[in-house]
Amino acid sequence: MLPLFFSIACTKWEEPKTHNFKTATGAEQYERLMWDAVKNKDRLAIASHLASNYVHQDETGTKSKEQFLAELEQTTLSDYSLGELNVTPQGNDMIVTYQVTLRGTHAGKPFPNEPICLLSVWQQQKSGWVLVAQSSSSIQNSR
């Protein structure tokens, strides 16, 4: 009689083909999910992954979560691409720097062809990972 353990088969656990905020495993995926949410005008997904005290800094000044969400209402994104992405873990935080090139419009005007430099700070909280701060600048302003 052969022991039963010889009939055990190996299975390969596969990573999901499409990620969502529950299956994402890193800061790069969180950034892509946020841009996908902007592209899909999924304001609920965006709002639920911004900390209540979220702060955004750009050339026009500092914005609260509410101000940033209101500004996104004027954005139509047809596509985006990320480059030069770097993730630096720091305790319960992840600091992400990258460049993003946007295709679409904001307030009826097309986005520039040049990439935008971004710095994002993601923080692990009881509810999951949330974006607590973000700073953006044009390539011209960052040199």
Buried (B, 14 or more C-beta within 10 A) or exposed (E): EEEEEEEEEEEEEEEEEEBEBEEBEBBBBBBBBBBBBBBEEBEEBBBEBBBEEBBBBBEEEEBBBEBBBEBBEEBBBEEBEBEEBEBEEEEEBBBBBBBBBBBBBBEEEEBEEEBBBBBBBBBEEEEBBBBBBBBBBBEEEEE
